[in-house]
Amino acid sequence: MEQTLQQLGGLLLGAVPTVILLGTLYVFYTFLVHRPLSAVLAERRSRTQGAMEKARADIAAAEARTSDYEQRLREARQKIFKNQEARRQQATQSRSQAVNQARARAQEQVKQARAGMEADMQQAMAKLQGDAARLASDIVRTVLRPVVSPSQAGGQ
């Protein structure tokens, strides 16, 4: 057993440099690789998260601008429709005024034509009455003329 303990002690003594080397390697690994790698990974994660948050913020801003643009577009369309409707109403009103003016002119022309026809009719009636009176007197003269017999006409 003593020999086993000596061998074990020898092995442990031979393992000390390996343990020291392994500890040193662990410390170097921790300082040279693990910590910088962890820092880089943490920075990468934060940048990725930041980029994702920035992308979300940019998307939200783009949606807000799109919504604002669509709202302004709707307002512009409504304004255009209102202007078109106002122009239509104005054109309809102008047409109505033109039709009313044409109607008034036509009625005035009809009134003047009727007045002219009435005057012509009055003149024609007056002429007919004058002609009728003249014809009546001619007829009465002709009818009431003393009848002259041929013997009276020759004897005188």
Secondary structure, 3 states (H helix, E strand, C coil): CHHHHHHHHHHHHHHHHHHHHHHHHHHHHHHHHHHHHHHHHHHHHHHHHHHHHHHHHHHHHHHHHHHHHHHHHHHHHHHHHHHHHHHHHHHHHHHHHHHHHHHHHHHHHHHHHHHHHHHHHHHHHHHHHHHHHHHHHHHHHHHHCCCCCHHHHHHC
